[in-house]
């Protein structure tokens, strides 16, 4: 092995969790801070708990609420367009109606 190339190995590195649990392991860092460990992780404890440090759950909930509002608005816009088309159809006779009127005029 080359000298001064590899990092120093600490056989007794201390791992500190946000819940307060500490344990010893080997690492190149003398102290490691983690947000979740085996004593507080839902998989090991069996208790359901949201582990949300970056606010991802809140962002997801906001996105779903915004999408629901946009979907309702989109439905309202499409219904308005449909009603507007129906109103314009009622105002003007269709091509079929015009042809029927022309036929009646030619016969009489």
C-alpha positions in Angstrom: 0.0 0.0 0.0 1.1 3.5 -0.7 1.8 5.7 2.3 -0.4 8.8 3.1 -3.0 7.8 0.5 -5.6 6.0 2.5 -7.8 7.7 5.2 -7.3 7.0 8.9 -9.6 4.2 10.3 -11.3 4.8 13.6 -12.3 1.5 15.1 -14.4 3.2 17.8 -16.4 5.8 15.9 -19.3 7.1 17.9 -22.7 7.2 16.1 -25.2 9.7 17.6 -28.9 9.6 16.6 -31.4 12.4 16.8 -33.5 10.4 19.2 -30.5 10.3 21.7 -29.4 6.7 21.0 -25.6 6.2 20.7 -23.5 3.2 19.6 -19.9 2.5 18.5 -18.9 1.3 15.1 -15.8 1.6 12.8 -15.5 4.5 10.4 -13.1 7.0 8.9 -14.9 9.7 10.8 -14.5 10.0 14.5 -18.2 11.0 15.1 -21.3 10.4 12.9 -24.6 12.1 13.5 -27.7 10.4 12.0 -31.4 11.4 11.9 -32.8 7.9 12.4 -31.5 4.6 13.8 -32.7 1.1 14.6 -34.1 2.1 17.9 -36.4 4.8 16.4 -37.0 3.5 12.9 -40.7 2.3 12.3 -39.5 -0.9 10.8 -37.8 -2.0 13.9 -40.1 -0.4 16.5 -43.4 -1.5 14.9 -44.9 1.9 15.5 -46.1 4.0 12.5 -44.5 7.4 12.6 -43.8 9.9 9.9 -40.1 10.6 9.5 -40.2 13.8 7.6 -37.3 16.1 8.0 -37.5 18.0 4.7 -41.3 18.6 4.7 -41.9 16.2 1.8 -45.2 14.9 3.3 -46.5 18.5 3.6 -45.4 19.3 0.0 -47.2 16.2 -1.3 -50.4 17.1 0.6 -50.2 20.6 -0.8 -49.7 19.3 -4.3 -52.7 17.0 -4.1 -54.9 19.8 -2.8 -53.8 22.1 -5.6 -54.4 19.4 -8.2 -57.9 18.8 -6.9 -58.7 22.5 -7.1 -57.2 22.7 -10.7 -59.2 19.6 -11.7 -62.5 21.2 -10.4 -61.7 24.4 -12.2 -60.9 22.5 -15.4 -64.2 20.7 -15.2 -66.0 24.0 -14.7 -64.2 25.5 -17.7 -65.1 22.6 -19.9 -68.8 22.7 -18.9 -68.9 26.4 -19.6 -67.4 25.8 -23.1 -70.0 23.1 -23.7 -72.9 25.3 -22.6 -71.5 28.1 -24.8 -71.4 25.8 -27.9 -75.0 24.7 -27.2 -76.2 28.3 -26.9 -74.6 29.2 -30.2 -76.1 26.2 -31.9 -79.6 27.3 -30.7 -79.1 30.8 -32.1 -78.1 29.7 -35.6 -79.8 27.0 -37.7 -77.7 24.1 -38.7 -76.8 23.3 -42.3 -79.3 20.5 -42.3 -82.1 22.9 -41.3 -81.0 25.4 -44.0 -81.1 22.7 -46.6 -84.6 21.5 -45.5 -85.9 25.0 -45.7 -84.5 25.5 -49.2 -86.1 22.3 -50.3 -89.4 23.3 -49.0 -89.2 26.7 -50.8 -88.3 25.0 -54.1 -91.3 22.6 -53.8 -93.8 25.3 -53.0 
